[in-house]
Amino acid sequence: MPKFYVESGPVRLVLDAPNAEQAAVMAFQWTCDKQAEIEAASPLDHLLEAEQRGWQVDDEVAVSEQGFGRWDGEVFQTLDVFEAWLRCPIPVI
């Protein structure tokens, strides 16, 4: 299985996945899992803590097989990644 370097905002992960889109979905799932660990009094507190810990993705998710900071890979809109995640939930990393 290919190895992908996934980055979005402060999130930087190296994941084994069948393709770039699935790697982006796995990274989204990772952020959801990490955010589920946050116990906050309000949704705003939750968002602020997720951002502070670096568990919040930006508007785009960049995926490359070559490494971080490379723009020879694919870039997905986070909304599209979210929709793919809804269609096909994947196992926890």
PyMOL Python script that loads the backbone (N, CA, C, O; Angstrom):
from pymol import cmd

cmd.read_pdbstr("""\
ATOM      1  N   MET A   1       0.861  -1.169   0.000  1.00  0.00           N
ATOM      2  CA  MET A   1       0.000   0.000   0.000  1.00  0.00           C
ATOM      3  C   MET A   1       0.910   1.236   0.000  1.00  0.00           C
ATOM      4  O   MET A   1       1.893   1.274   0.740  1.00  0.00           O
ATOM      5  N   PRO A   2       0.594   2.236  -0.815  1.00  0.00           N
ATOM      6  CA  PRO A   2       1.427   3.441  -0.876  1.00  0.00           C
ATOM      7  C   PRO A   2       1.382   4.253   0.419  1.00  0.00           C
ATOM      8  O   PRO A   2       0.411   4.198   1.174  1.00  0.00           O
ATOM      9  N   LYS A   3       2.438   4.992   0.652  1.00  0.00           N
ATOM     10  CA  LYS A   3       2.529   5.893   1.803  1.00  0.00           C
ATOM     11  C   LYS A   3       2.248   7.309   1.304  1.00  0.00           C
ATOM     12  O   LYS A   3       2.783   7.737   0.281  1.00  0.00           O
ATOM     13  N   PHE A   4       1.395   8.031   2.044  1.00  0.00           N
ATOM     14  CA  PHE A   4       1.031   9.398   1.677  1.00  0.00           C
ATOM     15  C   PHE A   4       1.359  10.355   2.807  1.00  0.00           C
ATOM     16  O   PHE A   4       1.198  10.035   3.985  1.00  0.00           O
ATOM     17  N   TYR A   5       1.817  11.527   2.426  1.00  0.00           N
ATOM     18  CA  TYR A   5       2.072  12.625   3.354  1.00  0.00           C
ATOM     19  C   TYR A   5       0.876  13.566   3.241  1.00  0.00           C
ATOM     20  O   TYR A   5       0.623  14.139   2.181  1.00  0.00           O
ATOM     21  N   VAL A   6       0.152  13.717   4.330  1.00  0.00           N
ATOM     22  CA  VAL A   6      -1.079  14.501   4.337  1.00  0.00           C
ATOM     23  C   VAL A   6      -0.882  15.706   5.241  1.00  0.00           C
ATOM     24  O   VAL A   6      -0.456  15.572   6.388  1.00  0.00           O
ATOM     25  N   GLU A   7      -1.199  16.897   4.709  1.00  0.00           N
ATOM     26  CA  GLU A   7      -1.102  18.099   5.547  1.00  0.00           C
ATOM     27  C   GLU A   7      -2.246  19.048   5.259  1.00  0.00           C
ATOM     28  O   GLU A   7      -2.695  19.218   4.125  1.00  0.00           O
ATOM     29  N   SER A   8      -2.696  19.661   6.349  1.00  0.00           N
ATOM     30  CA  SER A   8      -3.769  20.644   6.283  1.00  0.00           C
ATOM     31  C   SER A   8      -3.674  21.489   7.535  1.00  0.00           C
ATOM     32  O   SER A   8      -3.926  21.007   8.639  1.00  0.00           O
ATOM     33  N   GLY A   9      -3.308  22.756   7.362  1.00  0.00           N
ATOM     34  CA  GLY A   9      -3.093  23.594   8.535  1.00  0.00           C
ATOM     35  C   GLY A   9      -1.986  22.980   9.373  1.00  0.00           C
ATOM     36  O   GLY A   9      -0.933  22.629   8.840  1.00  0.00           O
ATOM     37  N   PRO A  10      -2.206  22.842  10.678  1.00  0.00           N
ATOM     38  CA  PRO A  10      -1.171  22.270  11.542  1.00  0.00           C
ATOM     39  C   PRO A  10      -1.096  20.743  11.493  1.00  0.00           C
ATOM     40  O   PRO A  10      -0.154  20.158  12.027  1.00  0.00           O
ATOM     41  N   VAL A  11      -2.062  20.100  10.868  1.00  0.00           N
ATOM     42  CA  VAL A  11      -2.112  18.643  10.809  1.00  0.00           C
ATOM     43  C   VAL A  11      -1.131  18.140   9.747  1.00  0.00           C
ATOM     44  O   VAL A  11      -1.191  18.544   8.586  1.00  0.00           O
ATOM     45  N   ARG A  12      -0.233  17.256  10.167  1.00  0.00           N
ATOM     46  CA  ARG A  12       0.734  16.617   9.267  1.00  0.00           C
ATOM     47  C   ARG A  12       0.828  15.152   9.656  1.00  0.00           C
ATOM     48  O   ARG A  12       1.276  14.821  10.754  1.00  0.00           O
ATOM     49  N   LEU A  13       0.401  14.270   8.749  1.00  0.00           N
ATOM     50  CA  LEU A  13       0.383  12.839   9.024  1.00  0.00           C
ATOM     51  C   LEU A  13       1.000  12.068   7.866  1.00  0.00           C
ATOM     52  O   LEU A  13       0.920  12.497   6.715  1.00  0.00           O
ATOM     53  N   VAL A  14       1.606  10.944   8.166  1.00  0.00           N
ATOM     54  CA  VAL A  14       2.078  10.006   7.154  1.00  0.00           C
ATOM     55  C   VAL A  14       1.208   8.767   7.297  1.00  0.00           C
ATOM     56  O   VAL A  14       1.162   8.145   8.358  1.00  0.00           O
ATOM     57  N   LEU A  15       0.514   8.415   6.212  1.00  0.00           N
ATOM     58  CA  LEU A  15      -0.467   7.332   6.276  1.00  0.00           C
ATOM     59  C   LEU A  15      -0.307   6.360   5.117  1.00  0.00           C
ATOM     60  O   LEU A  15       0.038   6.767   4.008  1.00  0.00           O
ATOM     61  N   ASP A  16      -0.554   5.092   5.363  1.00  0.00           N
ATOM     62  CA  ASP A  16      -0.657   4.090   4.308  1.00  0.00           C
ATOM     63  C   ASP A  16      -2.111   4.052   3.869  1.00  0.00           C
ATOM     64  O   ASP A  16      -3.010   3.882   4.692  1.00  0.00           O
ATOM     65  N   ALA A  17      -2.343   4.211   2.562  1.00  0.00           N
ATOM     66  CA  ALA A  17      -3.709   4.221   2.053  1.00  0.00           C
ATOM     67  C   ALA A  17      -3.704   3.739   0.602  1.00  0.00           C
ATOM     68  O   ALA A  17      -2.672   3.798  -0.066  1.00  0.00           O
ATOM     69  N   PRO A  18      -4.842   3.267   0.116  1.00  0.00           N
ATOM     70  CA  PRO A  18      -4.907   2.794  -1.263  1.00  0.00           C
ATOM     71  C   PRO A  18      -4.752   3.911  -2.298  1.00  0.00           C
ATOM     72  O   PRO A  18      -4.270   3.675  -3.406  1.00  0.00           O
ATOM     73  N   ASN A  19      -5.168   5.141  -1.928  1.00  0.00           N
ATOM     74  CA  ASN A  19      -5.056   6.265  -2.864  1.00  0.00           C
ATOM     75  C   ASN A  19      -5.055   7.583  -2.081  1.00  0.00           C
ATOM     76  O   ASN A  19      -5.263   7.599  -0.868  1.00  0.00           O
ATOM     77  N   ALA A  20      -4.819   8.677  -2.793  1.00  0.00           N
ATOM     78  CA  ALA A  20      -4.692   9.988  -2.152  1.00  0.00           C
ATOM     79  C   ALA A  20      -5.985  10.421  -1.463  1.00  0.00           C
ATOM     80  O   ALA A  20      -5.945  10.961  -0.358  1.00  0.00           O
ATOM     81  N   GLU A  21      -7.122  10.192  -2.101  1.00  0.00           N
ATOM     82  CA  GLU A  21      -8.392  10.601  -1.491  1.00  0.00           C
ATOM     83  C   GLU A  21      -8.626   9.846  -0.186  1.00  0.00           C
ATOM     84  O   GLU A  21      -9.059  10.432   0.805  1.00  0.00           O
ATOM     85  N   GLN A  22      -8.339   8.555  -0.188  1.00  0.00           N
ATOM     86  CA  GLN A  22      -8.540   7.774   1.029  1.00  0.00           C
ATOM     87  C   GLN A  22      -7.596   8.248   2.136  1.00  0.00           C
ATOM     88  O   GLN A  22      -7.965   8.235   3.310  1.00  0.00           O
ATOM     89  N   ALA A  23      -6.384   8.664   1.770  1.00  0.00           N
ATOM     90  CA  ALA A  23      -5.451   9.212   2.761  1.00  0.00           C
ATOM     91  C   ALA A  23      -6.019  10.493   3.368  1.00  0.00           C
ATOM     92  O   ALA A  23      -5.905  10.710   4.574  1.00  0.00           O
ATOM     93  N   ALA A  24      -6.628  11.341   2.541  1.00  0.00           N
ATOM     94  CA  ALA A  24      -7.245  12.574   3.045  1.00  0.00           C
ATOM     95  C   ALA A  24      -8.396  12.247   3.989  1.00  0.00           C
ATOM     96  O   ALA A  24      -8.555  12.895   5.023  1.00  0.00           O
ATOM     97  N   VAL A  25      -9.198  11.245   3.638  1.00  0.00           N
ATOM     98  CA  VAL A  25     -10.318  10.827   4.489  1.00  0.00           C
ATOM     99  C   VAL A  25      -9.793  10.270   5.813  1.00  0.00           C
ATOM    100  O   VAL A  25     -10.361  10.543   6.871  1.00  0.00           O
ATOM    101  N   MET A  26      -8.713   9.493   5.755  1.00  0.00           N
ATOM    102  CA  MET A  26      -8.134   8.943   6.983  1.00  0.00           C
ATOM    103  C   MET A  26      -7.615  10.055   7.888  1.00  0.00           C
ATOM    104  O   MET A  26      -7.740   9.969   9.110  1.00  0.00           O
ATOM    105  N   ALA A  27      -7.038  11.093   7.301  1.00  0.00           N
ATOM    106  CA  ALA A  27      -6.559  12.233   8.088  1.00  0.00           C
ATOM    107  C   ALA A  27      -7.731  12.962   8.734  1.00  0.00           C
ATOM    108  O   ALA A  27      -7.644  13.384   9.887  1.00  0.00           O
ATOM    109  N   PHE A  28      -8.820  13.109   7.998  1.00  0.00           N
ATOM    110  CA  PHE A  28     -10.019  13.736   8.557  1.00  0.00           C
ATOM    111  C   PHE A  28     -10.536  12.917   9.733  1.00  0.00           C
ATOM    112  O   PHE A  28     -10.908  13.472  10.767  1.00  0.00           O
ATOM    113  N   GLN A  29     -10.560  11.587   9.572  1.00  0.00           N
ATOM    114  CA  GLN A  29     -11.002  10.710  10.655  1.00  0.00           C
ATOM    115  C   GLN A  29     -10.100  10.867  11.874  1.00  0.00           C
ATOM    116  O   GLN A  29     -10.580  10.884  13.008  1.00  0.00           O
ATOM    117  N   TRP A  30      -8.794  10.984  11.642  1.00  0.00           N
ATOM    118  CA  TRP A  30      -7.840  11.175  12.741  1.00  0.00           C
ATOM    119  C   TRP A  30      -8.175  12.443  13.510  1.00  0.00           C
ATOM    120  O   TRP A  30      -8.161  12.435  14.741  1.00  0.00           O
ATOM    121  N   THR A  31      -8.478  13.545  12.802  1.00  0.00           N
ATOM    122  CA  THR A  31      -8.814  14.793  13.504  1.00  0.00           C
ATOM    123  C   THR A  31     -10.107  14.636  14.291  1.00  0.00           C
ATOM    124  O   THR A  31     -10.236  15.168  15.393  1.00  0.00           O
ATOM    125  N   CYS A  32     -11.077  13.898  13.720  1.00  0.00           N
ATOM    126  CA  CYS A  32     -12.336  13.658  14.449  1.00  0.00           C
ATOM    127  C   CYS A  32     -12.073  12.871  15.725  1.00  0.00           C
ATOM    128  O   CYS A  32     -12.618  13.189  16.782  1.00  0.00           O
ATOM    129  N   ASP A  33     -11.230  11.838  15.623  1.00  0.00           N
ATOM    130  CA  ASP A  33     -10.914  11.023  16.798  1.00  0.00           C
ATOM    131  C   ASP A  33     -10.222  11.853  17.872  1.00  0.00           C
ATOM    132  O   ASP A  33     -10.549  11.736  19.053  1.00  0.00           O
ATOM    133  N   LYS A  34      -9.271  12.688  17.473  1.00  0.00           N
ATOM    134  CA  LYS A  34      -8.555  13.524  18.427  1.00  0.00           C
ATOM    135  C   LYS A  34      -9.494  14.534  19.082  1.00  0.00           C
ATOM    136  O   LYS A  34      -9.402  14.784  20.284  1.00  0.00           O
ATOM    137  N   GLN A  35     -10.391  15.109  18.297  1.00  0.00           N
ATOM    138  CA  GLN A  35     -11.308  16.094  18.847  1.00  0.00           C
ATOM    139  C   GLN A  35     -12.328  15.455  19.778  1.00  0.00           C
ATOM    140  O   GLN A  35     -12.849  16.111  20.680  1.00  0.00           O
ATOM    141  N   ALA A  36     -12.613  14.175  19.562  1.00  0.00           N
ATOM    142  CA  ALA A  36     -13.541  13.474  20.445  1.00  0.00           C
ATOM    143  C   ALA A  36     -12.975  13.337  21.855  1.00  0.00           C
ATOM    144  O   ALA A  36     -13.721  13.132  22.813  1.00  0.00           O
ATOM    145  N   GLU A  37     -11.648  13.453  21.978  1.00  0.00           N
ATOM    146  CA  GLU A  37     -11.001  13.370  23.284  1.00  0.00           C
ATOM    147  C   GLU A  37     -11.145  14.660  24.096  1.00  0.00           C
ATOM    148  O   GLU A  37     -10.868  14.675  25.295  1.00  0.00           O
ATOM    149  N   ILE A  38     -11.578  15.738  23.443  1.00  0.00           N
ATOM    150  CA  ILE A  38     -11.691  17.033  24.118  1.00  0.00           C
ATOM    151  C   ILE A  38     -12.991  17.084  24.913  1.00  0.00           C
ATOM    152  O   ILE A  38     -14.067  16.786  24.394  1.00  0.00           O
ATOM    153  N   GLU A  39     -12.871  17.464  26.167  1.00  0.00           N
ATOM    154  CA  GLU A  39     -14.056  17.679  26.999  1.00  0.00           C
ATOM    155  C   GLU A  39     -14.153  19.178  27.250  1.00  0.00           C
ATOM    156  O   GLU A  39     -13.407  19.731  28.059  1.00  0.00           O
ATOM    157  N   ALA A  40     -15.071  19.826  26.555  1.00  0.00           N
ATOM    158  CA  ALA A  40     -15.192  21.274  26.650  1.00  0.00           C
ATOM    159  C   ALA A  40     -16.586  21.659  27.117  1.00  0.00           C
ATOM    160  O   ALA A  40     -17.558  20.939  26.890  1.00  0.00           O
ATOM    161  N   ALA A  41     -16.663  22.802  27.769  1.00  0.00           N
ATOM    162  CA  ALA A  41     -17.944  23.285  28.291  1.00  0.00           C
ATOM    163  C   ALA A  41     -18.841  23.815  27.171  1.00  0.00           C
ATOM    164  O   ALA A  41     -20.066  23.757  27.280  1.00  0.00           O
ATOM    165  N   SER A  42     -18.241  24.330  26.101  1.00  0.00           N
ATOM    166  CA  SER A  42     -19.044  24.890  25.013  1.00  0.00           C
ATOM    167  C   SER A  42     -18.418  24.518  23.676  1.00  0.00           C
ATOM    168  O   SER A  42     -17.242  24.158  23.622  1.00  0.00           O
ATOM    169  N   PRO A  43     -19.195  24.600  22.593  1.00  0.00           N
ATOM    170  CA  PRO A  43     -18.633  24.323  21.267  1.00  0.00           C
ATOM    171  C   PRO A  43     -17.463  25.258  20.923  1.00  0.00           C
ATOM    172  O   PRO A  43     -16.513  24.842  20.260  1.00  0.00           O
ATOM    173  N   LEU A  44     -17.530  26.499  21.364  1.00  0.00           N
ATOM    174  CA  LEU A  44     -16.435  27.431  21.092  1.00  0.00           C
ATOM    175  C   LEU A  44     -15.164  26.980  21.814  1.00  0.00           C
ATOM    176  O   LEU A  44     -14.078  27.016  21.237  1.00  0.00           O
ATOM    177  N   ASP A  45     -15.296  26.557  23.069  1.00  0.00           N
ATOM    178  CA  ASP A  45     -14.141  26.040  23.809  1.00  0.00           C
ATOM    179  C   ASP A  45     -13.547  24.829  23.096  1.00  0.00           C
ATOM    180  O   ASP A  45     -12.327  24.680  23.015  1.00  0.00           O
ATOM    181  N   HIS A  46     -14.413  23.973  22.584  1.00  0.00           N
ATOM    182  CA  HIS A  46     -13.969  22.780  21.863  1.00  0.00           C
ATOM    183  C   HIS A  46     -13.152  23.182  20.640  1.00  0.00           C
ATOM    184  O   HIS A  46     -12.066  22.648  20.417  1.00  0.00           O
ATOM    185  N   LEU A  47     -13.664  24.115  19.852  1.00  0.00           N
ATOM    186  CA  LEU A  47     -12.974  24.571  18.649  1.00  0.00           C
ATOM    187  C   LEU A  47     -11.640  25.210  18.985  1.00  0.00           C
ATOM    188  O   LEU A  47     -10.635  24.940  18.327  1.00  0.00           O
ATOM    189  N   LEU A  48     -11.625  26.048  19.998  1.00  0.00           N
ATOM    190  CA  LEU A  48     -10.377  26.715  20.395  1.00  0.00           C
ATOM    191  C   LEU A  48      -9.332  25.711  20.861  1.00  0.00           C
ATOM    192  O   LEU A  48      -8.154  25.847  20.531  1.00  0.00           O
ATOM    193  N   GLU A  49      -9.750  24.706  21.623  1.00  0.00           N
ATOM    194  CA  GLU A  49      -8.804  23.700  22.095  1.00  0.00           C
ATOM    195  C   GLU A  49      -8.285  22.849  20.938  1.00  0.00           C
ATOM    196  O   GLU A  49      -7.099  22.522  20.901  1.00  0.00           O
ATOM    197  N   ALA A  50      -9.149  22.486  19.997  1.00  0.00           N
ATOM    198  CA  ALA A  50      -8.730  21.704  18.833  1.00  0.00           C
ATOM    199  C   ALA A  50      -7.711  22.482  18.003  1.00  0.00           C
ATOM    200  O   ALA A  50      -6.716  21.916  17.549  1.00  0.00           O
ATOM    201  N   GLU A  51      -7.955  23.768  17.804  1.00  0.00           N
ATOM    202  CA  GLU A  51      -7.008  24.607  17.068  1.00  0.00           C
ATOM    203  C   GLU A  51      -5.687  24.715  17.817  1.00  0.00           C
ATOM    204  O   GLU A  51      -4.618  24.636  17.211  1.00  0.00           O
ATOM    205  N   GLN A  52      -5.757  24.896  19.133  1.00  0.00           N
ATOM    206  CA  GLN A  52      -4.559  25.037  19.943  1.00  0.00           C
ATOM    207  C   GLN A  52      -3.710  23.764  19.908  1.00  0.00           C
ATOM    208  O   GLN A  52      -2.482  23.843  19.887  1.00  0.00           O
ATOM    209  N   ARG A  53      -4.340  22.614  19.902  1.00  0.00           N
ATOM    210  CA  ARG A  53      -3.613  21.343  19.885  1.00  0.00           C
ATOM    211  C   ARG A  53      -3.160  20.940  18.485  1.00  0.00           C
ATOM    212  O   ARG A  53      -2.408  19.977  18.330  1.00  0.00           O
ATOM    213  N   GLY A  54      -3.613  21.673  17.463  1.00  0.00           N
ATOM    214  CA  GLY A  54      -3.227  21.342  16.099  1.00  0.00           C
ATOM    215  C   GLY A  54      -4.019  20.204  15.499  1.00  0.00           C
ATOM    216  O   GLY A  54      -3.513  19.470  14.650  1.00  0.00           O
ATOM    217  N   TRP A  55      -5.254  20.049  15.930  1.00  0.00           N
ATOM    218  CA  TRP A  55      -6.097  18.965  15.461  1.00  0.00           C
ATOM    219  C   TRP A  55      -7.196  19.449  14.523  1.00  0.00           C
ATOM    220  O   TRP A  55      -8.165  18.728  14.285  1.00  0.00           O
ATOM    221  N   GLN A  56      -7.061  20.636  13.996  1.00  0.00           N
ATOM    222  CA  GLN A  56      -8.096  21.224  13.152  1.00  0.00           C
ATOM    223  C   GLN A  56      -7.563  21.365  11.726  1.00  0.00           C
ATOM    224  O   GLN A  56      -6.519  21.984  11.518  1.00  0.00           O
ATOM    225  N   VAL A  57      -8.260  20.803  10.750  1.00  0.00           N
ATOM    226  CA  VAL A  57      -7.835  20.932   9.363  1.00  0.00           C
ATOM    227  C   VAL A  57      -8.273  22.275   8.792  1.00  0.00           C
ATOM    228  O   VAL A  57      -9.225  22.888   9.275  1.00  0.00           O
ATOM    229  N   ASP A  58      -7.560  22.725   7.750  1.00  0.00           N
ATOM    230  CA  ASP A  58      -7.908  23.955   7.040  1.00  0.00           C
ATOM    231  C   ASP A  58      -8.945  23.658   5.959  1.00  0.00           C
ATOM    232  O   ASP A  58      -9.557  22.590   5.946  1.00  0.00           O
ATOM    233  N   ASP A  59      -9.131  24.609   5.063  1.00  0.00           N
ATOM    234  CA  ASP A  59     -10.104  24.458   3.983  1.00  0.00           C
ATOM    235  C   ASP A  59      -9.665  23.455   2.924  1.00  0.00           C
ATOM    236  O   ASP A  59     -10.491  22.937   2.172  1.00  0.00           O
ATOM    237  N   GLU A  60      -8.348  23.178   2.866  1.00  0.00           N
ATOM    238  CA  GLU A  60      -7.828  22.236   1.890  1.00  0.00           C
ATOM    239  C   GLU A  60      -6.938  21.196   2.575  1.00  0.00           C
ATOM    240  O   GLU A  60      -6.320  21.459   3.606  1.00  0.00           O
ATOM    241  N   VAL A  61      -6.895  20.011   1.969  1.00  0.00           N
ATOM    242  CA  VAL A  61      -6.046  18.931   2.457  1.00  0.00           C
ATOM    243  C   VAL A  61      -5.113  18.549   1.305  1.00  0.00           C
ATOM    244  O   VAL A  61      -5.569  18.099   0.253  1.00  0.00           O
ATOM    245  N   ALA A  62      -3.805  18.732   1.509  1.00  0.00           N
ATOM    246  CA  ALA A  62      -2.815  18.397   0.483  1.00  0.00           C
ATOM    247  C   ALA A  62      -2.274  17.000   0.755  1.00  0.00           C
ATOM    248  O   ALA A  62      -1.950  16.662   1.893  1.00  0.00           O
ATOM    249  N   VAL A  63      -2.180  16.190  -0.299  1.00  0.00           N
ATOM    250  CA  VAL A  63      -1.714  14.811  -0.176  1.00  0.00           C
ATOM    251  C   VAL A  63      -0.650  14.567  -1.239  1.00  0.00           C
ATOM    252  O   VAL A  63      -0.865  14.835  -2.421  1.00  0.00           O
ATOM    253  N   SER A  64       0.495  14.056  -0.808  1.00  0.00           N
ATOM    254  CA  SER A  64       1.599  13.780  -1.728  1.00  0.00           C
ATOM    255  C   SER A  64       2.267  12.463  -1.350  1.00  0.00           C
ATOM    256  O   SER A  64       2.296  12.087  -0.178  1.00  0.00           O
ATOM    257  N   GLU A  65       2.802  11.768  -2.343  1.00  0.00           N
ATOM    258  CA  GLU A  65       3.585  10.567  -2.068  1.00  0.00           C
ATOM    259  C   GLU A  65       5.066  10.911  -1.911  1.00  0.00           C
ATOM    260  O   GLU A  65       5.864  10.037  -1.573  1.00  0.00           O
ATOM    261  N   GLN A  66       5.447  12.170  -2.150  1.00  0.00           N
ATOM    262  CA  GLN A  66       6.849  12.568  -2.142  1.00  0.00           C
ATOM    263  C   GLN A  66       7.315  13.170  -0.818  1.00  0.00           C
ATOM    264  O   GLN A  66       8.497  13.083  -0.486  1.00  0.00           O
ATOM    265  N   GLY A  67       6.409  13.777  -0.061  1.00  0.00           N
ATOM    266  CA  GLY A  67       6.796  14.380   1.212  1.00  0.00           C
ATOM    267  C   GLY A  67       5.956  15.609   1.524  1.00  0.00           C
ATOM    268  O   GLY A  67       5.122  16.026   0.720  1.00  0.00           O
ATOM    269  N   PHE A  68       6.185  16.184   2.701  1.00  0.00           N
ATOM    270  CA  PHE A  68       5.455  17.386   3.106  1.00  0.00           C
ATOM    271  C   PHE A  68       5.965  18.592   2.322  1.00  0.00           C
ATOM    272  O   PHE A  68       7.134  18.657   1.942  1.00  0.00           O
ATOM    273  N   GLY A  69       5.056  19.550   2.087  1.00  0.00           N
ATOM    274  CA  GLY A  69       5.434  20.782   1.410  1.00  0.00           C
ATOM    275  C   GLY A  69       5.619  20.630  -0.085  1.00  0.00           C
ATOM    276  O   GLY A  69       6.118  21.544  -0.743  1.00  0.00           O
ATOM    277  N   ARG A  70       5.227  19.497  -0.630  1.00  0.00           N
ATOM    278  CA  ARG A  70       5.354  19.254  -2.062  1.00  0.00           C
ATOM    279  C   ARG A  70       4.006  19.522  -2.710  1.00  0.00           C
ATOM    280  O   ARG A  70       2.970  19.123  -2.177  1.00  0.00           O
ATOM    281  N   TRP A  71       4.010  20.175  -3.823  1.00  0.00           N
ATOM    282  CA  TRP A  71       2.745  20.493  -4.488  1.00  0.00           C
ATOM    283  C   TRP A  71       2.567  19.668  -5.755  1.00  0.00           C
ATOM    284  O   TRP A  71       1.806  20.051  -6.643  1.00  0.00           O
ATOM    285  N   ASP A  72       3.271  18.525  -5.848  1.00  0.00           N
ATOM    286  CA  ASP A  72       3.118  17.641  -6.990  1.00  0.00           C
ATOM    287  C   ASP A  72       2.044  16.584  -6.739  1.00  0.00           C
ATOM    288  O   ASP A  72       1.799  15.728  -7.589  1.00  0.00           O
ATOM    289  N   GLY A  73       1.411  16.645  -5.582  1.00  0.00           N
ATOM    290  CA  GLY A  73       0.365  15.687  -5.238  1.00  0.00           C
ATOM    291  C   GLY A  73      -1.015  16.227  -5.575  1.00  0.00           C
ATOM    292  O   GLY A  73      -1.187  16.973  -6.539  1.00  0.00           O
ATOM    293  N   GLU A  74      -1.980  15.847  -4.779  1.00  0.00           N
ATOM    294  CA  GLU A  74      -3.365  16.283  -4.984  1.00  0.00           C
ATOM    295  C   GLU A  74      -3.806  17.159  -3.823  1.00  0.00           C
ATOM    296  O   GLU A  74      -3.353  16.994  -2.690  1.00  0.00           O
ATOM    297  N   VAL A  75      -4.695  18.089  -4.126  1.00  0.00           N
ATOM    298  CA  VAL A  75      -5.275  18.953  -3.097  1.00  0.00           C
ATOM    299  C   VAL A  75      -6.784  18.761  -3.131  1.00  0.00           C
ATOM    300  O   VAL A  75      -7.424  18.885  -4.176  1.00  0.00           O
ATOM    301  N   PHE A  76      -7.335  18.456  -1.965  1.00  0.00           N
ATOM    302  CA  PHE A  76      -8.775  18.230  -1.840  1.00  0.00           C
ATOM    303  C   PHE A  76      -9.382  19.316  -0.978  1.00  0.00           C
ATOM    304  O   PHE A  76      -8.766  19.760  -0.009  1.00  0.00           O
ATOM    305  N   GLN A  77     -10.576  19.745  -1.318  1.00  0.00           N
ATOM    306  CA  GLN A  77     -11.326  20.655  -0.472  1.00  0.00           C
ATOM    307  C   GLN A  77     -11.826  19.866   0.735  1.00  0.00           C
ATOM    308  O   GLN A  77     -12.299  18.740   0.584  1.00  0.00           O
ATOM    309  N   THR A  78     -11.726  20.439   1.918  1.00  0.00           N
ATOM    310  CA  THR A  78     -12.134  19.728   3.127  1.00  0.00           C
ATOM    311  C   THR A  78     -13.596  19.314   3.068  1.00  0.00           C
ATOM    312  O   THR A  78     -13.957  18.249   3.570  1.00  0.00           O
ATOM    313  N   LEU A  79     -14.439  20.136   2.467  1.00  0.00           N
ATOM    314  CA  LEU A  79     -15.853  19.767   2.336  1.00  0.00           C
ATOM    315  C   LEU A  79     -16.009  18.493   1.510  1.00  0.00           C
ATOM    316  O   LEU A  79     -16.842  17.646   1.832  1.00  0.00           O
ATOM    317  N   ASP A  80     -15.213  18.350   0.442  1.00  0.00           N
ATOM    318  CA  ASP A  80     -15.264  17.136  -0.366  1.00  0.00           C
ATOM    319  C   ASP A  80     -14.752  15.923   0.419  1.00  0.00           C
ATOM    320  O   ASP A  80     -15.285  14.821   0.290  1.00  0.00           O
ATOM    321  N   VAL A  81     -13.724  16.136   1.226  1.00  0.00           N
ATOM    322  CA  VAL A  81     -13.191  15.062   2.073  1.00  0.00           C
ATOM    323  C   VAL A  81     -14.254  14.632   3.079  1.00  0.00           C
ATOM    324  O   VAL A  81     -14.446  13.440   3.318  1.00  0.00           O
ATOM    325  N   PHE A  82     -14.939  15.602   3.662  1.00  0.00           N
ATOM    326  CA  PHE A  82     -16.014  15.310   4.611  1.00  0.00           C
ATOM    327  C   PHE A  82     -17.110  14.482   3.949  1.00  0.00           C
ATOM    328  O   PHE A  82     -17.596  13.513   4.532  1.00  0.00           O
ATOM    329  N   GLU A  83     -17.500  14.862   2.727  1.00  0.00           N
ATOM    330  CA  GLU A  83     -18.543  14.117   2.016  1.00  0.00           C
ATOM    331  C   GLU A  83     -18.092  12.687   1.704  1.00  0.00           C
ATOM    332  O   GLU A  83     -18.887  11.752   1.801  1.00  0.00           O
ATOM    333  N   ALA A  84     -16.820  12.515   1.331  1.00  0.00           N
ATOM    334  CA  ALA A  84     -16.289  11.167   1.087  1.00  0.00           C
ATOM    335  C   ALA A  84     -16.264  10.365   2.384  1.00  0.00           C
ATOM    336  O   ALA A  84     -16.532   9.163   2.381  1.00  0.00           O
ATOM    337  N   TRP A  85     -15.944  11.026   3.484  1.00  0.00           N
ATOM    338  CA  TRP A  85     -15.930  10.382   4.807  1.00  0.00           C
ATOM    339  C   TRP A  85     -17.330   9.892   5.181  1.00  0.00           C
ATOM    340  O   TRP A  85     -17.484   8.806   5.739  1.00  0.00           O
ATOM    341  N   LEU A  86     -18.342  10.694   4.872  1.00  0.00           N
ATOM    342  CA  LEU A  86     -19.725  10.293   5.161  1.00  0.00           C
ATOM    343  C   LEU A  86     -20.147   9.083   4.329  1.00  0.00           C
ATOM    344  O   LEU A  86     -20.885   8.223   4.809  1.00  0.00           O
ATOM    345  N   ARG A  87     -19.680   9.018   3.087  1.00  0.00           N
ATOM    346  CA  ARG A  87     -20.060   7.906   2.196  1.00  0.00           C
ATOM    347  C   ARG A  87     -19.407   6.606   2.610  1.00  0.00           C
ATOM    348  O   ARG A  87     -20.009   5.542   2.470  1.00  0.00           O
ATOM    349  N   CYS A  88     -18.200   6.669   3.111  1.00  0.00           N
ATOM    350  CA  CYS A  88     -17.443   5.455   3.354  1.00  0.00           C
ATOM    351  C   CYS A  88     -16.577   5.599   4.589  1.00  0.00           C
ATOM    352  O   CYS A  88     -15.369   5.803   4.471  1.00  0.00           O
ATOM    353  N   PRO A  89     -17.168   5.497   5.775  1.00  0.00           N
ATOM    354  CA  PRO A  89     -16.353   5.602   6.990  1.00  0.00           C
ATOM    355  C   PRO A  89     -15.255   4.537   6.982  1.00  0.00           C
ATOM    356  O   PRO A  89     -15.457   3.415   6.518  1.00  0.00           O
ATOM    357  N   ILE A  90     -14.111   4.910   7.496  1.00  0.00           N
ATOM    358  CA  ILE A  90     -12.963   4.013   7.497  1.00  0.00           C
ATOM    359  C   ILE A  90     -12.592   3.654   8.930  1.00  0.00           C
ATOM    360  O   ILE A  90     -13.019   4.327   9.869  1.00  0.00           O
ATOM    361  N   PRO A  91     -11.812   2.615   9.102  1.00  0.00           N
ATOM    362  CA  PRO A  91     -11.417   2.241  10.460  1.00  0.00           C
ATOM    363  C   PRO A  91     -10.520   3.289  11.101  1.00  0.00           C
ATOM    364  O   PRO A  91      -9.888   4.090  10.412  1.00  0.00           O
ATOM    365  N   VAL A  92     -10.475   3.272  12.397  1.00  0.00           N
ATOM    366  CA  VAL A  92      -9.637   4.190  13.167  1.00  0.00           C
ATOM    367  C   VAL A  92      -8.185   3.880  12.880  1.00  0.00           C
ATOM    368  O   VAL A  92      -7.808   2.717  12.731  1.00  0.00           O
ATOM    369  N   ILE A  93      -7.364   4.923  12.801  1.00  0.00           N
ATOM    370  CA  ILE A  93      -5.935   4.770  12.527  1.00  0.00           C
ATOM    371  C   ILE A  93      -5.240   4.243  13.763  1.00  0.00           C
ATOM    372  O   ILE A  93      -4.026   4.041  13.749  1.00  0.00           O
TER     373      ILE A  93
END
""", "prot")
cmd.dss("prot")
cmd.show_as("cartoon", "prot")
cmd.util.cbc("prot")
cmd.orient("prot")
